[in-house]
Amino acid sequence: MLLDEILDYNSKFVEEEKYLDYKTDKFPNKKLAILSCMDTRLVELLPRALNVKNGDVKMVKNAGAIVTDPFDSVVRSLFVAAYELKADEIMVIGHHGCGMKNFDGASTISKMKDQGVNDETLTTLEYAGVNVNDWLQGFESVETSVQNSVAILRNHPLLPKDTPVHGLVIDPETGKLDLVTKGYQQ
């Protein structure tokens, strides 16, 4: 079982004091907070392509690196990083070949139903104001999605004054970064 493998490895990791290689504090050395996609190809590639190591940045990840609402948990996390953890800049980094590009929520809803979510639950959610299909939608263009997320952050009434918010897109094959928008030129 995967959990047992992880717990066995963790026990040895702690016993052998391998954690000492990652010792740092809670403040990002580079004073940067990053929103990126949860894509598995970016777990190690993104930090290496940015020349960041453990302790350098605050990293927030979700499906598509998307800010969906000005008061969602992603924005809260970025603002906690800015106000409480000394992050002076924010980057939104999407990636080419993202699974959220042209993502259709209907397929996921079908899988939900196959695994026991019934129509009554979906109807109840809809009456409560949650359109699950809309909630699951992706985007047509990664660049436009990054621009939209950056705009939500830049125009947020609670964003710390003079905080640059940058938008980039990374190639998950090579690590090449494409600049979408530079926050210094707001």
N, CA and C atoms as an extended XYZ file, in Angstrom:
558
Properties=species:S:1:pos:R:3:atomname:S:1:resname:S:1:resid:I:1 pbc="F F F"
N         0.836       -1.175        0.000 N   MET     1
C         0.000        0.000        0.000 CA  MET     1
C         0.888        1.248        0.000 C   MET     1
N         0.459        2.241       -0.749 N   LEU     2
C         1.237        3.458       -0.905 CA  LEU     2
C         1.481        4.165        0.420 C   LEU     2
N         0.454        4.299        1.247 N   LEU     3
C         0.624        4.982        2.529 CA  LEU     3
C         1.675        4.287        3.390 C   LEU     3
N         1.646        2.963        3.440 N   ASP     4
C         2.638        2.229        4.232 CA  ASP     4
C         4.051        2.465        3.706 C   ASP     4
N         4.219        2.492        2.380 N   GLU     5
C         5.531        2.778        1.787 CA  GLU     5
C         6.016        4.159        2.196 C   GLU     5
N         5.108        5.126        2.138 N   ILE     6
C         5.476        6.505        2.491 CA  ILE     6
C         5.856        6.598        3.969 C   ILE     6
N         5.075        5.978        4.829 N   LEU     7
C         5.370        6.027        6.263 CA  LEU     7
C         6.674        5.311        6.597 C   LEU     7
N         6.956        4.183        5.940 N   ASP     8
C         8.222        3.480        6.152 CA  ASP     8
C         9.396        4.357        5.721 C   ASP     8
N         9.284        4.946        4.548 N   TYR     9
C        10.344        5.822        4.064 CA  TYR     9
C        10.526        7.000        5.016 C   TYR     9
N         9.424        7.598        5.451 N   ASN    10
C         9.495        8.757        6.328 CA  ASN    10
C        10.198        8.423        7.644 C   ASN    10
N         9.929        7.273        8.179 N   SER    11
C        10.580        6.863        9.424 CA  SER    11
C        12.097        6.840        9.252 C   SER    11
N        12.564        6.280        8.147 N   LYS    12
C        14.004        6.239        7.864 CA  LYS    12
C        14.552        7.636        7.597 C   LYS    12
N        13.783        8.449        6.882 N   PHE    13
C        14.179        9.831        6.574 CA  PHE    13
C        14.453       10.599        7.865 C   PHE    13
N        13.552       10.471        8.822 N   VAL    14
C        13.707       11.175       10.100 CA  VAL    14
C        14.842       10.557       10.909 C   VAL    14
N        14.877        9.238       10.968 N   GLU    15
C        15.907        8.533       11.736 CA  GLU    15
C        17.310        8.894       11.243 C   GLU    15
N        17.472        9.015        9.939 N   GLU    16
C        18.774        9.332        9.345 CA  GLU    16
C        19.028       10.840        9.267 C   GLU    16
N        18.118       11.624        9.798 N   GLU    17
C        18.216       13.091        9.860 CA  GLU    17
C        18.419       13.733        8.490 C   GLU    17
N        17.787       13.179        7.468 N   LYS    18
C        17.883       13.740        6.124 CA  LYS    18
C        17.202       15.109        6.031 C   LYS    18
N        16.310       15.397        6.956 N   TYR    19
C        15.618       16.683        6.992 CA  TYR    19
C        16.578       17.846        7.191 C   TYR    19
N        17.755       17.592        7.730 N   LEU    20
C        18.714       18.677        7.976 CA  LEU    20
C        19.116       19.388        6.680 C   LEU    20
N        19.081       18.677        5.557 N   ASP    21
C        19.423       19.282        4.258 CA  ASP    21
C        18.398       20.328        3.830 C   ASP    21
N        17.222       20.337        4.451 N   TYR    22
C        16.137       21.222        4.034 CA  TYR    22
C        15.798       22.257        5.091 C   TYR    22
N        16.632       22.398        6.083 N   LYS    23
C        16.372       23.298        7.192 CA  LYS    23
C        16.315       24.751        6.697 C   LYS    23
N        15.264       25.430        7.055 N   THR    24
C        15.079       26.841        6.716 CA  THR    24
C        14.033       27.392        7.677 C   THR    24
N        13.653       28.648        7.500 N   ASP    25
C        12.566       29.181        8.322 CA  ASP    25
C        11.346       29.421        7.439 C   ASP    25
N        10.321       30.068        8.000 N   LYS    26
C         9.068       30.220        7.260 CA  LYS    26
C         9.058       31.408        6.298 C   LYS    26
N        10.075       32.231        6.312 N   PHE    27
C        10.119       33.417        5.454 CA  PHE    27
C        10.867       33.104        4.164 C   PHE    27
N        10.284       33.431        3.009 N   PRO    28
C        10.939       33.108        1.734 CA  PRO    28
C        12.176       33.981        1.497 C   PRO    28
N        13.314       33.339        1.281 N   ASN    29
C        14.573       34.053        1.071 CA  ASN    29
C        14.501       35.042       -0.090 C   ASN    29
N        13.793       34.684       -1.141 N   LYS    30
C        13.701       35.552       -2.321 CA  LYS    30
C        12.489       36.476       -2.257 C   LYS    30
N        11.765       36.452       -1.136 N   LYS    31
C        10.614       37.337       -0.914 CA  LYS    31
C         9.601       37.252       -2.060 C   LYS    31
N         9.311       36.023       -2.467 N   LEU    32
C         8.464       35.765       -3.619 CA  LEU    32
C         7.417       34.713       -3.286 C   LEU    32
N         6.185       34.957       -3.734 N   ALA    33
C         5.111       33.962       -3.658 CA  ALA    33
C         4.732       33.583       -5.082 C   ALA    33
N         4.540       32.298       -5.322 N   ILE    34
C         4.243       31.794       -6.660 CA  ILE    34
C         2.957       30.981       -6.636 C   ILE    34
N         2.087       31.257       -7.607 N   LEU    35
C         0.942       30.391       -7.889 CA  LEU    35
C         1.294       29.632       -9.153 C   LEU    35
N         1.291       28.307       -9.059 N   SER    36
C         1.554       27.493      -10.246 CA  SER    36
C         0.575       26.330      -10.289 C   SER    36
N         0.654       25.597      -11.371 N   CYS    37
C        -0.213       24.437      -11.567 CA  CYS    37
C         0.317       23.243      -10.785 C   CYS    37
N        -0.587       22.345      -10.437 N   MET    38
C        -0.223       21.143       -9.694 CA  MET    38
C         0.334       20.035      -10.589 C   MET    38
N         0.520       20.302      -11.868 N   ASP    39
C         1.017       19.313      -12.829 CA  ASP    39
C         2.272       18.615      -12.294 C   ASP    39
N         2.294       17.301      -12.396 N   THR    40
C         3.414       16.519      -11.873 CA  THR    40
C         4.748       16.860      -12.544 C   THR    40
N         4.711       17.318      -13.782 N   ARG    41
C         5.957       17.649      -14.477 CA  ARG    41
C         6.646       18.866      -13.883 C   ARG    41
N         5.907       19.647      -13.093 N   LEU    42
C         6.465       20.886      -12.554 CA  LEU    42
C         6.999       20.749      -11.133 C   LEU    42
N         6.799       19.614      -10.503 N   VAL    43
C         7.194       19.455       -9.101 CA  VAL    43
C         8.659       19.818       -8.884 C   VAL    43
N         9.541       19.276       -9.703 N   GLU    44
C        10.965       19.601       -9.580 CA  GLU    44
C        11.442       20.549      -10.668 C   GLU    44
N        10.842       20.454      -11.861 N   LEU    45
C        11.283       21.282      -12.980 CA  LEU    45
C        11.093       22.774      -12.708 C   LEU    45
N         9.931       23.168      -12.221 N   LEU    46
C         9.663       24.597      -12.013 CA  LEU    46
C        10.670       25.240      -11.067 C   LEU    46
N        10.909       24.691       -9.883 N   PRO    47
C        11.901       25.331       -9.011 CA  PRO    47
C        13.295       25.401       -9.645 C   PRO    47
N        13.685       24.345      -10.332 N   ARG    48
C        15.016       24.362      -10.953 CA  ARG    48
C        15.096       25.373      -12.088 C   ARG    48
N        14.020       25.486      -12.872 N   ALA    49
C        14.000       26.441      -13.980 CA  ALA    49
C        14.017       27.888      -13.467 C   ALA    49
N        13.537       28.095      -12.236 N   LEU    50
C        13.512       29.434      -11.640 CA  LEU    50
C        14.722       29.694      -10.739 C   LEU    50
N        15.557       28.694      -10.561 N   ASN    51
C        16.691       28.780       -9.646 CA  ASN    51
C        16.235       29.074       -8.217 C   ASN    51
N        15.225       28.339       -7.771 N   VAL    52
C        14.788       28.454       -6.380 CA  VAL    52
C        14.956       27.104       -5.696 C   VAL    52
N        15.287       27.180       -4.430 N   LYS    53
C        15.448       25.967       -3.642 CA  LYS    53
C        14.586       26.070       -2.398 C   LYS    53
N        14.594       25.032       -1.614 N   ASN    54
C        13.812       24.999       -0.392 CA  ASN    54
C        14.103       26.246        0.443 C   ASN    54
N        13.048       26.948        0.827 N   GLY    55
C        13.202       28.152        1.632 CA  GLY    55
C        13.198       29.445        0.840 C   GLY    55
N        13.265       29.371       -0.484 N   ASP    56
C        13.351       30.591       -1.293 CA  ASP    56
C        12.010       31.252       -1.566 C   ASP    56
N        10.934       30.471       -1.729 N   VAL    57
C         9.647       31.032       -2.146 CA  VAL    57
C         8.500       30.362       -1.392 C   VAL    57
N         7.347       31.031       -1.421 N   LYS    58
C         6.101       30.427       -0.980 CA  LYS    58
C         5.416       29.928       -2.243 C   LYS    58
N         5.078       28.640       -2.279 N   MET    59
C         4.507       28.035       -3.480 CA  MET    59
C         3.068       27.603       -3.198 C   MET    59
N         2.147       28.108       -4.018 N   VAL    60
C         0.744       27.728       -3.947 CA  VAL    60
C         0.422       27.041       -5.270 C   VAL    60
N        -0.245       25.890       -5.204 N   LYS    61
C        -0.548       25.153       -6.436 CA  LYS    61
C        -2.021       24.792       -6.481 C   LYS    61
N        -2.558       24.822       -7.689 N   ASN    62
C        -3.909       24.309       -7.926 CA  ASN    62
C        -4.001       23.858       -9.381 C   ASN    62
N        -5.130       23.327       -9.766 N   ALA    63
C        -5.320       22.880      -11.143 CA  ALA    63
C        -5.372       24.097      -12.072 C   ALA    63
N        -4.348       24.261      -12.887 N   GLY    64
C        -4.319       25.317      -13.884 CA  GLY    64
C        -3.686       26.624      -13.457 C   GLY    64
N        -3.256       26.746      -12.206 N   ALA    65
C        -2.704       28.017      -11.699 CA  ALA    65
C        -3.728       29.138      -11.904 C   ALA    65
N        -4.960       28.848      -11.540 N   ILE    66
C        -6.070       29.762      -11.817 CA  ILE    66
C        -6.578       30.414      -10.530 C   ILE    66
N        -6.717       31.743      -10.569 N   VAL    67
C        -7.450       32.447       -9.519 CA  VAL    67
C        -8.886       32.525      -10.013 C   VAL    67
N        -9.793       31.831       -9.337 N   THR    68
C       -11.174       31.777       -9.802 CA  THR    68
C       -12.060       32.827       -9.162 C   THR    68
N       -11.628       33.335       -8.013 N   ASP    69
C       -12.448       34.277       -7.264 CA  ASP    69
C       -11.512       35.161       -6.449 C   ASP    69
N       -11.786       36.455       -6.346 N   PRO    70
C       -10.895       37.338       -5.601 CA  PRO    70
C       -10.778       36.995       -4.117 C   PRO    70
N       -11.675       36.159       -3.621 N   PHE    71
C       -11.627       35.819       -2.207 CA  PHE    71
C       -11.537       34.303       -1.993 C   PHE    71
N       -10.888       33.600       -2.951 N   ASP    72
C       -10.724       32.164       -2.785 CA  ASP    72
C        -9.486       31.857       -1.933 C   ASP    72
N        -9.263       30.597       -1.668 N   SER    73
C        -8.151       30.210       -0.789 CA  SER    73
C        -6.791       30.493       -1.413 C   SER    73
N        -6.713       30.512       -2.737 N   VAL    74
C        -5.456       30.845       -3.409 CA  VAL    74
C        -5.065       32.287       -3.093 C   VAL    74
N        -6.007       33.203       -3.257 N   VAL    75
C        -5.728       34.617       -2.980 CA  VAL    75
C        -5.390       34.799       -1.498 C   VAL    75
N        -6.138       34.150       -0.641 N   ARG    76
C        -5.849       34.237        0.796 CA  ARG    76
C        -4.410       33.798        1.075 C   ARG    76
N        -3.992       32.690        0.494 N   SER    77
C        -2.637       32.187        0.704 CA  SER    77
C        -1.581       33.168        0.200 C   SER    77
N        -1.812       33.727       -0.983 N   LEU    78
C        -0.855       34.692       -1.531 CA  LEU    78
C        -0.772       35.947       -0.669 C   LEU    78
N        -1.907       36.391       -0.156 N   PHE    79
C        -1.910       37.599        0.671 CA  PHE    79
C        -1.330       37.343        2.057 C   PHE    79
N        -1.510       36.152        2.591 N   VAL    80
C        -0.834       35.799        3.852 CA  VAL    80
C         0.675       35.821        3.619 C   VAL    80
N         1.118       35.286        2.475 N   ALA    81
C         2.545       35.319        2.143 CA  ALA    81
C         3.048       36.753        2.058 C   ALA    81
N         2.245       37.632        1.472 N   ALA    82
C         2.657       39.031        1.305 CA  ALA    82
C         2.656       39.791        2.631 C   ALA    82
N         1.606       39.661        3.404 N   TYR    83
C         1.482       40.445        4.631 CA  TYR    83
C         2.218       39.853        5.829 C   TYR    83
N         2.208       38.544        5.940 N   GLU    84
C         2.758       37.914        7.144 CA  GLU    84
C         4.131       37.274        6.951 C   GLU    84
N         4.465       36.935        5.714 N   LEU    85
C         5.678       36.155        5.491 CA  LEU    85
C         6.704       36.862        4.616 C   LEU    85
N         6.509       38.151        4.410 N   LYS    86
C         7.493       39.024        3.761 CA  LYS    86
C         7.729       38.740        2.273 C   LYS    86
N         6.716       38.234        1.580 N   ALA    87
C         6.836       38.061        0.128 CA  ALA    87
C         6.484       39.393       -0.522 C   ALA    87
N         7.429       39.981       -1.223 N   ASP    88
C         7.244       41.309       -1.823 CA  ASP    88
C         6.759       41.269       -3.268 C   ASP    88
N         6.817       40.102       -3.901 N   GLU    89
C         6.379       39.961       -5.287 CA  GLU    89
C         5.576       38.682       -5.426 C   GLU    89
N         4.726       38.651       -6.447 N   ILE    90
C         3.898       37.477       -6.730 CA  ILE    90
C         4.070       37.111       -8.201 C   ILE    90
N         4.164       35.808       -8.461 N   MET    91
C         4.193       35.300       -9.832 CA  MET    91
C         3.060       34.303      -10.026 C   MET    91
N         2.361       34.426      -11.144 N   VAL    92
C         1.396       33.412      -11.572 CA  VAL    92
C         2.055       32.714      -12.755 C   VAL    92
N         2.254       31.395      -12.608 N   ILE    93
C         2.962       30.659      -13.654 CA  ILE    93
C         2.098       29.497      -14.138 C   ILE    93
N         1.532       29.672      -15.338 N   GLY    94
C         0.813       28.590      -15.997 CA  GLY    94
C         1.795       27.774      -16.810 C   GLY    94
N         1.300       26.783      -17.548 N   HIS    95
C         2.222       26.009      -18.381 CA  HIS    95
C         1.538       25.539      -19.664 C   HIS    95
N         2.371       25.392      -20.672 N   HIS    96
C         1.904       24.853      -21.953 CA  HIS    96
C         1.474       23.404      -21.736 C   HIS    96
N         0.494       22.976      -22.494 N   GLY    97
C         0.019       21.602      -22.393 CA  GLY    97
C        -0.717       21.310      -21.096 C   GLY    97
N        -1.315       22.326      -20.511 N   CYS    98
C        -2.036       22.163      -19.244 CA  CYS    98
C        -3.325       21.368      -19.464 C   CYS    98
N        -3.622       20.480      -18.552 N   GLY    99
C        -4.839       19.697      -18.627 CA  GLY    99
C        -6.105       20.523      -18.472 C   GLY    99
N        -5.983       21.736      -17.940 N   MET   100
C        -7.147       22.603      -17.785 CA  MET   100
C        -7.492       23.341      -19.076 C   MET   100
N        -6.602       23.274      -20.077 N   LYS   101
C        -6.916       23.898      -21.354 CA  LYS   101
C        -8.031       23.095      -22.013 C   LYS   101
N        -9.087       23.786      -22.352 N   ASN   102
C       -10.272       23.177      -22.956 CA  ASN   102
C       -10.875       22.072      -22.082 C   ASN   102
N       -10.639       22.158      -20.780 N   PHE   103
C       -11.182       21.173      -19.841 CA  PHE   103
C       -12.692       21.285      -19.812 C   PHE   103
N       -13.345       20.143      -19.878 N   ASP   104
C       -14.801       20.094      -19.891 CA  ASP   104
C       -15.285       19.442      -18.605 C   ASP   104
N       -15.975       20.202      -17.785 N   GLY   105
C       -16.481       19.698      -16.519 CA  GLY   105
C       -17.448       18.545      -16.666 C   GLY   105
N       -18.120       18.442      -17.818 N   ALA   106
C       -19.103       17.371      -18.020 CA  ALA   106
C       -18.463       15.995      -17.879 C   ALA   106
N       -17.243       15.843      -18.351 N   SER   107
C       -16.547       14.564      -18.242 CA  SER   107
C       -16.307       14.204      -16.774 C   SER   107
N       -15.915       15.176      -15.984 N   THR   108
C       -15.671       14.922      -14.560 CA  THR   108
C       -16.981       14.624      -13.837 C   THR   108
N       -18.031       15.348      -14.198 N   ILE   109
C       -19.343       15.082      -13.591 CA  ILE   109
C       -19.783       13.650      -13.906 C   ILE   109
N       -19.543       13.199      -15.110 N   SER   110
C       -19.872       11.826      -15.480 CA  SER   110
C       -19.100       10.837      -14.606 C   SER   110
N       -17.819       11.109      -14.376 N   LYS   111
C       -17.004       10.239      -13.514 CA  LYS   111
C       -17.489       10.302      -12.070 C   LYS   111
N       -17.927       11.477      -11.634 N   MET   112
C       -18.490       11.599      -10.288 CA  MET   112
C       -19.716       10.695      -10.147 C   MET   112
N       -20.561       10.754      -11.152 N   LYS   113
C       -21.782        9.924      -11.124 CA  LYS   113
C       -21.429        8.441      -11.123 C   LYS   113
N       -20.423        8.065      -11.922 N   ASP   114
C       -19.989        6.657      -11.959 CA  ASP   114
C       -19.495        6.187      -10.596 C   ASP   114
N       -19.018        7.139       -9.784 N   GLN   115
C       -18.480        6.767       -8.472 CA  GLN   115
C       -19.426        7.120       -7.330 C   GLN   115
N       -20.706        7.333       -7.643 N   GLY   116
C       -21.697        7.428       -6.587 CA  GLY   116
C       -22.324        8.777       -6.303 C   GLY   116
N       -21.867        9.842       -6.944 N   VAL   117
C       -22.521       11.138       -6.755 CA  VAL   117
C       -23.812       11.105       -7.578 C   VAL   117
N       -24.933       11.356       -6.931 N   ASN   118
C       -26.202       11.226       -7.650 CA  ASN   118
C       -26.714       12.583       -8.145 C   ASN   118
N       -27.685       12.523       -9.026 N   ASP   119
C       -28.281       13.731       -9.604 CA  ASP   119
C       -28.893       14.622       -8.520 C   ASP   119
N       -29.440       14.011       -7.493 N   GLU   120
C       -30.037       14.788       -6.405 CA  GLU   120
C       -28.997       15.697       -5.738 C   GLU   120
N       -27.804       15.180       -5.528 N   THR   121
C       -26.730       15.983       -4.939 CA  THR   121
C       -26.384       17.154       -5.850 C   THR   121
N       -26.267       16.889       -7.130 N   LEU   122
C       -25.936       17.950       -8.089 CA  LEU   122
C       -27.051       18.997       -8.145 C   LEU   122
N       -28.293       18.541       -8.089 N   THR   123
C       -29.424       19.468       -8.095 CA  THR   123
C       -29.437       20.315       -6.832 C   THR   123
N       -29.167       19.699       -5.688 N   THR   124
C       -29.099       20.437       -4.421 CA  THR   124
C       -28.019       21.514       -4.491 C   THR   124
N       -26.877       21.152       -5.040 N   LEU   125
C       -25.800       22.134       -5.184 CA  LEU   125
C       -26.217       23.277       -6.104 C   LEU   125
N       -26.906       22.934       -7.189 N   GLU   126
C       -27.356       23.972       -8.122 CA  GLU   126
C       -28.339       24.926       -7.440 C   GLU   126
N       -29.274       24.395       -6.657 N   TYR   127
C       -30.215       25.252       -5.916 CA  TYR   127
C       -29.482       26.118       -4.884 C   TYR   127
N       -28.329       25.642       -4.428 N   ALA   128
C       -27.529       26.411       -3.464 CA  ALA   128
C       -26.628       27.428       -4.165 C   ALA   128
N       -26.736       27.499       -5.492 N   GLY   129
C       -25.960       28.491       -6.240 CA  GLY   129
C       -24.651       27.982       -6.804 C   GLY   129
N       -24.422       26.686       -6.757 N   VAL   130
C       -23.174       26.118       -7.276 CA  VAL   130
C       -23.476       25.323       -8.541 C   VAL   130
N       -23.043       25.840       -9.669 N   ASN   131
C       -23.140       25.112      -10.917 CA  ASN   131
C       -21.838       24.318      -11.058 C   ASN   131
N       -21.881       23.031      -10.755 N   VAL   132
C       -20.680       22.205      -10.721 CA  VAL   132
C       -19.985       22.194      -12.077 C   VAL   132
N       -20.741       22.182      -13.162 N   ASN   133
C       -20.128       22.199      -14.486 CA  ASN   133
C       -19.308       23.469      -14.698 C   ASN   133
N       -19.862       24.621      -14.334 N   ASP   134
C       -19.119       25.881      -14.459 CA  ASP   134
C       -17.908       25.896      -13.523 C   ASP   134
N       -18.091       25.385      -12.318 N   TRP   135
C       -17.032       25.347      -11.320 CA  TRP   135
C       -15.832       24.536      -11.810 C   TRP   135
N       -16.087       23.535      -12.638 N   LEU   136
C       -15.033       22.652      -13.134 CA  LEU   136
C       -14.413       23.114      -14.450 C   LEU   136
N       -14.893       24.193      -15.033 N   GLN   137
C       -14.401       24.609      -16.350 CA  GLN   137
C       -12.951       25.067      -16.312 C   GLN   137
N       -12.281       24.830      -17.409 N   GLY   138
C       -10.895       25.249      -17.569 CA  GLY   138
C       -10.808       26.542      -18.362 C   GLY   138
N        -9.885       26.593      -19.301 N   PHE   139
C        -9.660       27.802      -20.092 CA  PHE   139
C        -9.300       27.430      -21.525 C   PHE   139
N        -9.386       28.416      -22.418 N   GLU   140
C        -9.051       28.184      -23.820 CA  GLU   140
C        -7.594       28.497      -24.128 C   GLU   140
N        -7.027       29.481      -23.426 N   SER   141
C        -5.658       29.916      -23.678 CA  SER   141
C        -4.936       30.079      -22.345 C   SER   141
N        -3.796       29.417      -22.205 N   VAL   142
C        -3.049       29.527      -20.952 CA  VAL   142
C        -2.575       30.965      -20.725 C   VAL   142
N        -2.195       31.641      -21.788 N   GLU   143
C        -1.741       33.034      -21.640 CA  GLU   143
C        -2.877       33.926      -21.142 C   GLU   143
N        -4.061       33.757      -21.716 N   THR   144
C        -5.219       34.541      -21.287 CA  THR   144
C        -5.597       34.201      -19.858 C   THR   144
N        -5.523       32.936      -19.498 N   SER   145
C        -5.826       32.526      -18.129 CA  SER   145
C        -4.862       33.171      -17.138 C   SER   145
N        -3.571       33.166      -17.474 N   VAL   146
C        -2.571       33.809      -16.608 CA  VAL   146
C        -2.865       35.301      -16.504 C   VAL   146
N        -3.160       35.954      -17.634 N   GLN   147
C        -3.497       37.387      -17.608 CA  GLN   147
C        -4.704       37.649      -16.717 C   GLN   147
N        -5.726       36.800      -16.799 N   ASN   148
C        -6.925       36.982      -15.981 CA  ASN   148
C        -6.608       36.843      -14.494 C   ASN   148
N        -5.825       35.839      -14.135 N   SER   149
C        -5.455       35.642      -12.731 CA  SER   149
C        -4.614       36.809      -12.224 C   SER   149
N        -3.675       37.266      -13.032 N   VAL   150
C        -2.853       38.424      -12.657 CA  VAL   150
C        -3.739       39.655      -12.467 C   VAL   150
N        -4.691       39.863      -13.364 N   ALA   151
C        -5.577       41.035      -13.266 CA  ALA   151
C        -6.403       40.995      -11.982 C   ALA   151
N        -6.904       39.822      -11.601 N   ILE   152
C        -7.662       39.719      -10.361 CA  ILE   152
C        -6.786       40.137       -9.181 C   ILE   152
N        -5.540       39.674       -9.169 N   LEU   153
C        -4.645       40.018       -8.068 CA  LEU   153
C        -4.256       41.492       -8.089 C   LEU   153
N        -3.851       41.995       -9.245 N   ARG   154
C        -3.421       43.395       -9.340 CA  ARG   154
C        -4.519       44.381       -8.958 C   ARG   154
N        -5.752       44.029       -9.273 N   ASN   155
C        -6.872       44.939       -9.016 CA  ASN   155
C        -7.562       44.679       -7.687 C   ASN   155
N        -7.012       43.800       -6.904 N   HIS   156
C        -7.627       43.427       -5.633 CA  HIS   156
C        -7.482       44.574       -4.624 C   HIS   156
N        -8.561       44.932       -3.937 N   PRO   157
C        -8.474       46.041       -2.987 CA  PRO   157
C        -7.584       45.747       -1.781 C   PRO   157
N        -7.251       44.476       -1.549 N   LEU   158
C        -6.422       44.128       -0.395 CA  LEU   158
C        -4.972       43.815       -0.747 C   LEU   158
N        -4.618       43.910       -2.023 N   LEU   159
C        -3.234       43.662       -2.419 CA  LEU   159
C        -2.341       44.719       -1.789 C   LEU   159
N        -1.254       44.312       -1.143 N   PRO   160
C        -0.342       45.322       -0.593 CA  PRO   160
C         0.124       46.289       -1.684 C   PRO   160
N         0.108       47.539       -1.345 N   LYS   161
C         0.480       48.598       -2.299 CA  LYS   161
C         1.858       48.327       -2.897 C   LYS   161
N         1.987       48.586       -4.177 N   ASP   162
C         3.254       48.447       -4.909 CA  ASP   162
C         3.775       47.012       -4.995 C   ASP   162
N         2.897       46.021       -4.878 N   THR   163
C         3.323       44.634       -5.025 CA  THR   163
C         3.291       44.251       -6.495 C   THR   163
N         4.447       43.969       -7.086 N   PRO   164
C         4.445       43.525       -8.475 CA  PRO   164
C         3.819       42.132       -8.597 C   PRO   164
N         2.938       41.979       -9.566 N   VAL   165
C         2.347       40.672       -9.869 CA  VAL   165
C         2.714       40.357      -11.317 C   VAL   165
N         3.486       39.309      -11.495 N   HIS   166
C         3.983       38.916      -12.808 CA  HIS   166
C         3.210       37.711      -13.324 C   HIS   166
N         3.143       37.566      -14.636 N   GLY   167
C         2.519       36.407      -15.254 CA  GLY   167
C         3.482       35.751      -16.221 C   GLY   167
N         3.638       34.436      -16.103 N   LEU   168
C         4.535       33.684      -16.968 CA  LEU   168
C         3.907       32.362      -17.365 C   LEU   168
N         4.451       31.765      -18.407 N   VAL   169
C         4.056       30.427      -18.829 CA  VAL   169
C         5.341       29.634      -19.005 C   VAL   169
N         5.368       28.428      -18.428 N   ILE   170
C         6.554       27.573      -18.534 CA  ILE   170
C         6.281       26.411      -19.484 C   ILE   170
N         7.303       26.005      -20.189 N   ASP   171
C         7.225       24.812      -21.037 CA  ASP   171
C         7.578       23.619      -20.148 C   ASP   171
N         6.649       22.682      -19.935 N   PRO   172
C         6.917       21.567      -19.022 CA  PRO   172
C         7.912       20.539      -19.571 C   PRO   172
N         8.314       20.721      -20.814 N   GLU   173
C         9.311       19.817      -21.392 CA  GLU   173
C        10.726       20.367      -21.214 C   GLU   173
N        10.880       21.685      -21.367 N   THR   174
C        12.222       22.279      -21.354 CA  THR   174
C        12.471       23.206      -20.160 C   THR   174
N        11.417       23.687      -19.524 N   GLY   175
C        11.577       24.654      -18.439 CA  GLY   175
C        11.669       26.089      -18.917 C   GLY   175
N        11.570       26.314      -20.236 N   LYS   176
C        11.658       27.672      -20.769 CA  LYS   176
C        10.467       28.489      -20.285 C   LYS   176
N        10.757       29.704      -19.814 N   LEU   177
C         9.716       30.622      -19.358 CA  LEU   177
C         9.397       31.641      -20.439 C   LEU   177
N         8.102       31.882      -20.649 N   ASP   178
C         7.635       32.940      -21.535 CA  ASP   178
C         6.965       33.983      -20.662 C   ASP   178
N         7.379       35.226      -20.810 N   LEU   179
C         6.788       36.310      -20.038 CA  LEU   179
C         5.448       36.710      -20.656 C   LEU   179
N         4.405       36.720      -19.840 N   VAL   180
C         3.086       37.165      -20.280 CA  VAL   180
C         2.893       38.622      -19.887 C   VAL   180
N         3.241       38.950      -18.647 N   THR   181
C         3.126       40.329      -18.185 CA  THR   181
C         4.096       40.571      -17.030 C   THR   181
N         4.760       41.699      -17.082 N   LYS   182
C         5.729       42.058      -16.050 CA  LYS   182
C         5.049       43.014      -15.064 C   LYS   182
N         5.090       42.667      -13.814 N   GLY   183
C         4.415       43.442      -12.782 CA  GLY   183
C         5.033       44.785      -12.463 C   GLY   183
N         6.257       44.991      -12.870 N   TYR   184
C         6.915       46.277      -12.598 CA  TYR   184
C         6.343       47.399      -13.456 C   TYR   184
N         5.623       47.033      -14.528 N   GLN   185
C         5.106       48.009      -15.465 CA  GLN   185
C         3.587       48.156      -15.339 C   GLN   185
N         3.066       48.119      -14.140 N   GLN   186
C         1.620       48.157      -13.948 CA  GLN   186
C         1.030       49.455      -14.406 C   GLN   186
